[in-house]
Amino acid sequence: MFRSLRQSGGFTRVKSVRNLRHDLGTYYNLFSDRGRSDTPIVTSPFVSRTGLGLSIAVSLPVFSPPEELRGVVAIGLSMDELIANIVRQGQWHYAFVIDGRGWTLYHPLLPSRFTESDEGDRPLLDIADLETAKEAKRVIDSMKRGGSGRYHFLRELVTSGGDPRHDGVLTSMVVTTYVWRPTLDVHFTLCIVFTNDNRQTWSYTSAVSRHFVYHRLDLVHQVPLCEYDNGISTTASSVVKFTEAAFKDPYHYLNQPEGVATVARYEKYMCGANVTSRVFKKGVREMVAETEKIEDFWLEVDHPAQLPRYVGMYNGVFRQFPGNVFGKSYDHTTRPWYEKAIAHGNSIILTTPYRSAYSSQIVLSLAKTLVRTRVGKSRQGHGMAMGVMGIDLTLCHLHTLIQEMFPLCTDVQYRCFIVDSSGYLVYHEHFISRDEDVEYVHIAHKEADVAHDLVRAGRLTRHGCVSLLDKRLYYTWKLSGAVHNLAGTPPYQLTPVWGSNVFVGVVANDARRTTVCSSCTRQASVRRQTTVRCKNPHPFGKKPEENCPRGLLKKGTFTSCTARTDTAGELS
């Protein structure tokens, strides 16, 4: 435990075995505090058994006259919530906390959520292993001494490439500013890191919704309902779902059941005249009203397949059409489409196939980050990522679109595929014609000859990052550029799709092939696809991970893997 009152240690010598019980019983007298104290005692971070994740406890003794100790009162505080009250974490700005010895109490490169079973495995890391820039040593030394200050310098910044295990990390050289200050009464020091051009503030314009439908369609009945994939749905309106980030007390939201009265209170606030709320954070109601404008566009565009369309915002507001019922723990900021869109900034992204969170279908998502640009900045310039908008496609629907857009793909002499910038297949004809794994299938598993040629050409390159949790080195691949190898074996062509994260590939077949997916239509869906992943997804027969030599980060050979995906941040 840490507290402001420092005491020197002591030594107790047991001179006789007959005095052992007495001496052991009085061993801790040195540390007892006989008087009353108003100084709070703050623990080092621990894994909460109540689901708060990494937390600290602040406690005070309770006395009754005359100076009789009655007990201790304490409160558990989530580290994530504490930091969120100070700075909105993002790709280009974050905060970290250390103690006086330089041990890391909080850092975005460490997991935000631990379970109780992880308590013994939670790493105790020196901040120098996370803040590896040479110039950062000046900041760290000052923080250890309990100092404060401001310092800016050029450094390499590591951000997530999407899914850390498959997409790796992105690095860039940016000028960053470090601002640090010790906390009162406890030996912690907080440091906020940000780039020099992302300091901005904005105010919310008060707005209310014209028509608010909560996603609990089993509790509300103001819209006509229908059945979709054995669940309740509606095509008359979009629905709104909130994550825990939207609530002032997220743990109450997660642990308390929702009833008709709860939904009625949500609707009254979203559509009523009350300016403040004891339930929702500032800006949530205004974001619900802003996303309602997107619903007007969705309802104007009629499509027979009723493809799910949605928008998820950084502050926990999620809207989808057609409306479905979601589990309370559903968090759009952890979904593949949100993670990858945020990582790729202004690009339109296509995800690899994955299983939908609310249905049994295997889908892909087409998504784009929503950016709030500054006054005087172009729409393609810097801006704050406010959320992500996307639409789900089934594999058969994508197959039909590809054949319409690329007639060559219908020729039996060729086969087509779509691969993302990490080398994972977004689409392959085998995904349609065979009942097989489709999640995170690497190009080397389906087009081995093409993959080897891309490596030889320097278009498919391997990158590594160090996981600070299990001390392993993880490898990922990056695909770049166009290739026209018509004289290869087999002849193929790979072309990047401008403004996106994917490449379209065409490979010449050695022999005639059977036409696939003759039953696919725009309304068809792919069901019952298996989701078992390969045990060794790394291409070319090499393991995706290796034991990490000690000190590898300090040598500057590899960057650290991000433990979480940034869900909002500065874009460039």
BAKEFI-790191 format. One line per 4 residues: their letters; for each residue x, y, z of C-alpha. Coordinates in steps of 0.25 Angstrom, whole numbers, plus 5000, padded with zeros to 4 digits. Each point is the difference from the previous one (the first is absolute). Layout:
a> X/Y/Z ~ ...
This chain:
mfrs> 5000/5000/5000 ~ 5004/5014/4998 ~ 4997/5012/5009 ~ 5006/5014/5002
lrqs> 5006/4997/5014 ~ 5013/4993/4999 ~ 5006/4991/5011 ~ 5013/4994/5002
ggft> 5001/4985/5001 ~ 5004/4992/5013 ~ 5006/4987/5004 ~ 4995/4991/5011
rvks> 5009/4990/5006 ~ 4995/4988/5007 ~ 5009/4997/5012 ~ 4992/4988/5005
vrnl> 4991/4989/4995 ~ 4991/5003/5012 ~ 4998/5014/4995 ~ 4997/4996/4986
rhdl> 4985/5002/5000 ~ 5001/5013/5007 ~ 5010/5006/4991 ~ 4993/4995/4987
gtyy> 4987/5006/5006 ~ 5007/5014/5001 ~ 5008/5000/4988 ~ 4991/5009/4992
nlfs> 4999/5011/5011 ~ 5010/5008/4993 ~ 4990/5002/4988 ~ 4987/5002/5009
drgr> 4995/5014/5000 ~ 4994/5003/5014 ~ 4994/5014/4996 ~ 4989/5004/4991
sdtp> 5004/5003/4985 ~ 4993/5007/4989 ~ 5010/4995/4990 ~ 4994/4990/4990
ivts> 5007/4987/4998 ~ 5001/4996/4985 ~ 5003/4986/4996 ~ 5009/4996/4988
pfvs> 4991/4995/4988 ~ 4994/4987/5002 ~ 4990/4992/4992 ~ 4986/5002/5005
rtgl> 4991/4988/5004 ~ 4988/5009/4997 ~ 5003/5001/4985 ~ 5006/5014/5000
glsi> 5013/4995/4994 ~ 5013/5006/5004 ~ 4996/5009/5012 ~ 5005/5007/5012
avsl> 4994/5001/5014 ~ 4999/5013/5008 ~ 4998/4998/5015 ~ 4999/5007/5013
pvfs> 4998/4995/5014 ~ 4987/5003/5008 ~ 5001/5004/5015 ~ 4990/5002/5010
ppee> 5003/5008/5013 ~ 5009/4999/5007 ~ 5010/4996/4989 ~ 4994/4986/4998
lrgv> 5002/4993/4987 ~ 4987/4995/4995 ~ 5004/4996/4986 ~ 5005/5004/4986
vaig> 4992/5007/4989 ~ 5005/4998/4986 ~ 4996/5002/4985 ~ 5005/4993/4988
lsmd> 5003/5008/4988 ~ 5003/4995/4986 ~ 5013/5005/4994 ~ 4993/5001/4986
elia> 4989/5009/5006 ~ 5010/5008/5008 ~ 5009/5003/4988 ~ 4987/5003/4991
nivr> 4997/5011/5009 ~ 5013/5007/4997 ~ 5003/4997/4985 ~ 4992/4993/4989
qgqw> 5010/4989/4996 ~ 5003/4999/4985 ~ 5010/4996/4989 ~ 5008/5013/5002
hyaf> 4997/5003/5014 ~ 5000/4992/5013 ~ 5004/5000/5015 ~ 5008/4991/5009
vidg> 5003/4999/5015 ~ 5012/4995/5008 ~ 5004/4999/5014 ~ 5013/5006/5006
rgwt> 5008/4988/4996 ~ 4996/5001/4986 ~ 4991/4988/5000 ~ 4988/5001/4990
lyhp> 4987/5001/5006 ~ 4992/5004/4988 ~ 5004/5001/4985 ~ 4992/4998/4987
llps> 5010/4989/4995 ~ 4995/4992/5012 ~ 4986/4993/5000 ~ 4989/5008/5005
rfte> 4992/4988/5005 ~ 5006/4989/5009 ~ 4992/4989/5006 ~ 5001/4995/5014
sdeg> 5008/4988/4995 ~ 5010/5009/4993 ~ 5004/5007/5013 ~ 5012/4991/5002
drpl> 5005/5002/4986 ~ 4998/5015/4999 ~ 5014/5005/4996 ~ 5007/5010/5009
ldia> 5008/5008/4989 ~ 5010/5011/5001 ~ 4995/5012/4993 ~ 5013/5001/4992
dlet> 4995/4987/4993 ~ 4988/5007/4995 ~ 5005/5014/4997 ~ 5013/4996/4993
akea> 5003/5013/4993 ~ 5014/5006/5004 ~ 4994/5013/5003 ~ 4989/4994/5009
krvi> 5011/4997/5011 ~ 5000/5014/5004 ~ 4985/5000/5003 ~ 5001/4987/5007
dsmk> 5011/5004/5009 ~ 4992/5013/5004 ~ 4988/4991/5003 ~ 5007/4991/5009
rggs> 5005/5012/5008 ~ 4986/5005/5001 ~ 5002/5012/4991 ~ 4991/5006/4989
gryh> 5003/5007/4987 ~ 4998/5000/4985 ~ 5009/4995/4989 ~ 4998/4998/4985
flre> 5009/4992/4991 ~ 4999/4991/4987 ~ 4997/4986/5002 ~ 4995/4987/4994
lvts> 4985/4998/5004 ~ 4994/4986/4999 ~ 4985/4998/4997 ~ 4991/4989/4997
ggdp> 4999/4994/4986 ~ 4986/4994/5004 ~ 5000/4986/5006 ~ 5014/5000/5007
rhdg> 5002/4985/4998 ~ 4997/5001/4985 ~ 5002/5014/4995 ~ 5012/5004/5009
vlts> 5004/5014/5003 ~ 5002/5013/4993 ~ 5012/5009/5003 ~ 5002/5015/4996
mvvt> 5010/5011/5004 ~ 4992/5011/5007 ~ 5004/5012/5009 ~ 4993/4997/5013
tyvw> 4999/5008/5013 ~ 5001/4994/5014 ~ 4993/5007/5012 ~ 5002/4993/5013
rptl> 4996/5003/5015 ~ 5000/4992/5013 ~ 4986/4997/5006 ~ 4997/5006/5014
dvhf> 5002/4991/5013 ~ 5005/4988/4992 ~ 5013/4996/4993 ~ 4994/4999/4986
tlci> 5004/5009/4988 ~ 4991/5002/4988 ~ 5005/5004/4987 ~ 4991/5004/4988
vftn> 5006/4998/4986 ~ 4995/5007/4987 ~ 5004/5005/4987 ~ 5002/5015/4998
dnrq> 4989/5002/4990 ~ 4988/4992/5007 ~ 4996/5009/5011 ~ 4986/5004/4998
twsy> 4987/5002/5007 ~ 4986/5000/4996 ~ 4986/5003/5006 ~ 4988/4992/4998
tsav> 4987/5007/4995 ~ 4988/4995/5008 ~ 4991/4991/4991 ~ 4990/4990/5002
srhf> 4995/4988/4992 ~ 4987/5001/4992 ~ 4998/4985/5000 ~ 5008/4991/5010
vyhr> 4999/4985/4999 ~ 5008/4992/5010 ~ 5006/4987/4995 ~ 4992/4992/5011
ldlv> 4989/4997/4990 ~ 4995/4989/5010 ~ 4996/5012/5010 ~ 4995/5011/4990
hqvp> 4989/4999/4990 ~ 4999/5013/4993 ~ 5005/4994/4987 ~ 4995/4987/4992
lcey> 5009/4988/5002 ~ 5005/4989/4992 ~ 5008/4987/5001 ~ 5015/5000/4995
dngi> 5009/4988/5002 ~ 4991/4995/5011 ~ 5001/5014/5007 ~ 4991/5012/5002
stta> 5002/5011/4990 ~ 4994/5012/4993 ~ 5001/5007/4987 ~ 4992/5012/5003
ssvv> 5010/5007/5008 ~ 5015/4999/5004 ~ 5003/4997/5015 ~ 5010/5006/5010
kfte> 5009/4992/5009 ~ 5009/5006/5011 ~ 5013/4994/5004 ~ 5005/5001/5014
aafk> 5008/5013/4996 ~ 4987/5008/4998 ~ 4997/4998/5015 ~ 5005/5008/5012
dpyh> 4999/4987/5008 ~ 5003/4989/4990 ~ 5001/4989/5010 ~ 4985/5003/5005
ylnq> 4996/4999/4985 ~ 5007/4987/4998 ~ 4996/4993/5013 ~ 4985/5005/5001
pegv> 4989/4994/4991 ~ 4993/5009/4990 ~ 4985/5001/5001 ~ 4988/5007/4994
atva> 5002/5012/5010 ~ 5015/5001/4997 ~ 4997/5001/4985 ~ 4990/5010/5002
ryek> 5009/5009/5008 ~ 5011/4999/4989 ~ 4989/5004/4990 ~ 4995/5012/5009
ymcg> 5014/5006/5001 ~ 5004/4998/4985 ~ 4987/5006/4995 ~ 4997/5009/5012
anvt> 5003/5014/5005 ~ 5010/4997/5011 ~ 5014/5005/4998 ~ 5007/4991/5010
srvf> 5000/4986/5003 ~ 5004/4992/5012 ~ 5002/4987/4991 ~ 5007/5005/4987
kkgv> 5013/5007/4998 ~ 5000/5014/4993 ~ 4999/4999/4985 ~ 4992/4987/4999
remv> 4987/5006/4998 ~ 5005/5009/4989 ~ 5008/4989/4993 ~ 4987/4992/5000
aete> 4993/5012/4993 ~ 5011/5001/4990 ~ 5000/4986/4996 ~ 4985/5001/4998
kied> 5003/5008/4987 ~ 5007/4987/4994 ~ 4987/4992/5003 ~ 4993/5010/4990
fwle> 5010/4996/4989 ~ 4999/4985/5003 ~ 4985/5000/4999 ~ 5000/5007/4987
vdhp> 5009/4989/4994 ~ 4992/4987/4998 ~ 5007/4987/4998 ~ 4994/4987/4999
aqlp> 5010/4993/5008 ~ 4999/5010/5012 ~ 5015/5000/5002 ~ 5003/5004/5014
ryvg> 5005/5015/5001 ~ 5005/5006/5012 ~ 5008/5011/5007 ~ 5008/4999/5013
myng> 5006/5012/5007 ~ 5012/5002/5009 ~ 4991/5003/5012 ~ 4992/4988/5000
vfrq> 4988/5003/4991 ~ 4997/4989/4990 ~ 4989/5001/4990 ~ 4996/4989/4990
fpgn> 4989/4997/4989 ~ 4993/4991/4999 ~ 4998/4999/5015 ~ 5005/4988/5008
vfgk> 5001/4997/5015 ~ 5014/5000/5005 ~ 5006/4994/5012 ~ 5003/5010/5011
sydh> 5015/4997/4999 ~ 5001/5003/4985 ~ 5010/5011/4998 ~ 5002/5005/4986
ttrp> 5013/5005/5002 ~ 5006/4986/5002 ~ 4994/4995/4987 ~ 5009/4997/4988
wyek> 4994/5011/4991 ~ 5002/5011/5010 ~ 5014/4996/5004 ~ 5005/4999/4986
aiah> 4993/5013/4995 ~ 5006/5008/5011 ~ 5014/4994/4997 ~ 4999/5004/4986
gnsi> 4995/5014/5002 ~ 4994/5006/4987 ~ 5000/4987/4992 ~ 4988/4992/4997
iltt> 5002/4986/5006 ~ 4995/4986/4997 ~ 5001/4991/5011 ~ 5004/4985/4999
pyrs> 4988/4991/5002 ~ 4995/4998/5015 ~ 4988/4995/5007 ~ 4989/5011/5003
ayss> 4998/5003/5014 ~ 4985/4999/5000 ~ 4997/4989/4989 ~ 5006/4987/4995
qivl> 5005/5006/4987 ~ 5014/5002/4995 ~ 5001/5014/4995 ~ 5010/5010/4996
slak> 5000/5015/5003 ~ 5002/5012/4991 ~ 5003/5012/5009 ~ 5005/5014/5001
tlvr> 5005/5009/5011 ~ 4992/5012/5003 ~ 5009/5012/5003 ~ 4998/5013/5006
trvg> 5009/5010/4993 ~ 5005/5013/5005 ~ 4996/5014/4995 ~ 5009/5004/4989
ksrq> 5005/4985/4997 ~ 4996/4992/4988 ~ 4991/4988/5001 ~ 5012/4991/4996
ghgm> 5009/5007/5011 ~ 5001/4998/5015 ~ 4988/4997/5008 ~ 4994/4993/5012
amgv> 4994/4986/4998 ~ 4986/5001/5006 ~ 4995/4986/4995 ~ 4999/4990/4989
mgid> 4988/4998/4990 ~ 4999/4986/4993 ~ 4991/4990/4993 ~ 5001/4985/5001
ltlc> 5001/4991/4987 ~ 4998/4985/4999 ~ 5011/4992/4992 ~ 4990/4997/4990
hlht> 4995/5015/4998 ~ 5015/5004/4999 ~ 5002/4988/4990 ~ 4989/5006/4991
liqe> 5005/5014/5001 ~ 5014/4995/4995 ~ 4995/4993/4988 ~ 4992/5012/4996
mfpl> 5011/5010/5002 ~ 5011/4990/4994 ~ 4995/4992/4989 ~ 5013/4993/4999
ctdv> 4997/4993/5013 ~ 4989/4992/4993 ~ 5009/4995/4990 ~ 5004/4985/5003
qyrc> 5015/5003/4996 ~ 5002/5009/5012 ~ 4997/5001/5015 ~ 4999/5013/5008
fivd> 5002/5003/5014 ~ 5001/5012/5009 ~ 5011/5002/5011 ~ 5002/5010/5011
ssgy> 5013/5008/5003 ~ 5004/4989/5010 ~ 4999/4989/4990 ~ 4987/4994/5005
lvyh> 4989/4996/4990 ~ 4988/5008/5000 ~ 4994/4992/4989 ~ 5004/4987/4992
ehfi> 4991/4991/4991 ~ 5003/4989/5010 ~ 4992/5007/5011 ~ 4988/4999/4991
srde> 5002/4986/4994 ~ 5005/4993/5012 ~ 4995/4998/5015 ~ 5013/5004/5006
dvey> 5007/5010/5010 ~ 4999/5015/4995 ~ 5004/5008/5012 ~ 5015/5005/4999
vhia> 5004/4991/4988 ~ 5014/5005/4995 ~ 5002/5001/4985 ~ 5012/4990/5002
hkea> 4989/4990/5003 ~ 4992/5001/4988 ~ 5010/5006/4990 ~ 5014/4995/5005
dvah> 5007/5003/4986 ~ 4994/5014/5000 ~ 5005/5003/5014 ~ 5014/4995/4998
dlvr> 5001/5008/4988 ~ 4995/5013/5007 ~ 5011/4997/5011 ~ 5011/4999/4989
agrl> 4995/5013/4994 ~ 5000/5007/5014 ~ 4985/5003/4999 ~ 4997/4990/5012
trhg> 5009/5003/5012 ~ 5001/4995/5014 ~ 5000/5009/5012 ~ 5001/4996/5015
cvsl> 4996/5006/5013 ~ 5002/4996/5014 ~ 4989/4996/5010 ~ 5003/5006/5013
ldkr> 4990/4990/5007 ~ 5005/4987/4996 ~ 5014/5004/4996 ~ 4999/4995/4986
lyyt> 5003/5005/4986 ~ 4988/5000/4990 ~ 5001/5001/4985 ~ 4990/5007/4990
wkls> 5001/5003/4986 ~ 4998/5012/4992 ~ 4996/5001/4985 ~ 5003/5012/4991
gavh> 5000/5004/4986 ~ 4995/4994/4987 ~ 5006/4988/4993 ~ 4998/4996/4985
nlag> 5007/4987/4999 ~ 4994/4994/4987 ~ 5012/4992/4997 ~ 5000/4993/5014
tppy> 4995/4986/5004 ~ 4989/5002/5001 ~ 4998/5013/4993 ~ 4993/5010/5009
qltp> 4997/5015/5002 ~ 4998/5007/5013 ~ 4994/5014/5001 ~ 4998/5009/5012
vwgs> 4986/5006/5001 ~ 5002/5015/5002 ~ 4996/5006/5013 ~ 4998/4986/5007
nvfv> 5007/4990/5007 ~ 4998/4988/4990 ~ 5006/4995/4987 ~ 4993/4993/4988
gvva> 5008/4988/4995 ~ 4997/4992/4987 ~ 5008/4987/4998 ~ 5000/4991/4987
ndar> 4995/4986/5002 ~ 5008/4989/4995 ~ 4988/4992/4996 ~ 4985/5002/4998
rttv> 4992/5001/5013 ~ 4986/4997/5005 ~ 4991/5013/5001 ~ 4998/5003/5014
cssc> 4988/5006/5008 ~ 4990/4998/4990 ~ 4989/5002/5011 ~ 5005/5013/5005
trqa> 4991/5012/4999 ~ 4999/5013/5006 ~ 4991/4995/5010 ~ 5008/4987/5003
svrr> 5008/4999/5013 ~ 5011/4990/5004 ~ 4997/4992/5012 ~ 5006/4990/5009
qttv> 5014/5003/4996 ~ 5010/4994/5009 ~ 5009/5010/5009 ~ 5011/4991/5005
rckn> 5013/5007/4997 ~ 5013/4994/4995 ~ 5009/4996/5011 ~ 5012/5007/4993
phpf> 4995/5012/4992 ~ 5014/5005/4996 ~ 5003/4998/4986 ~ 5012/4993/4994
gkkp> 5001/4989/5011 ~ 5006/5010/5011 ~ 4994/5002/5014 ~ 4992/5013/5002
eenc> 5007/5002/5013 ~ 5014/4998/5007 ~ 5005/5001/5014 ~ 5004/5015/5002
prgl> 5015/5002/5004 ~ 5001/5009/5012 ~ 5003/5015/4997 ~ 4995/4999/4986
lkkg> 4992/5012/5000 ~ 5011/5008/5006 ~ 5009/4996/4989 ~ 4990/5007/4990
tfts> 4999/4987/4992 ~ 4985/4998/5001 ~ 4989/5009/5004 ~ 4990/4996/5011
ctar> 4987/4994/4996 ~ 4987/5008/5004 ~ 4992/4993/5010 ~ 4987/5007/4996
tdta> 4995/5006/4988 ~ 4998/5015/5000 ~ 4986/5004/4999 ~ 5001/5014/4997
gels> 5011/5010/4997 ~ 5007/5010/4991 ~ 5000/4996/4985 ~ 5010/5005/4990
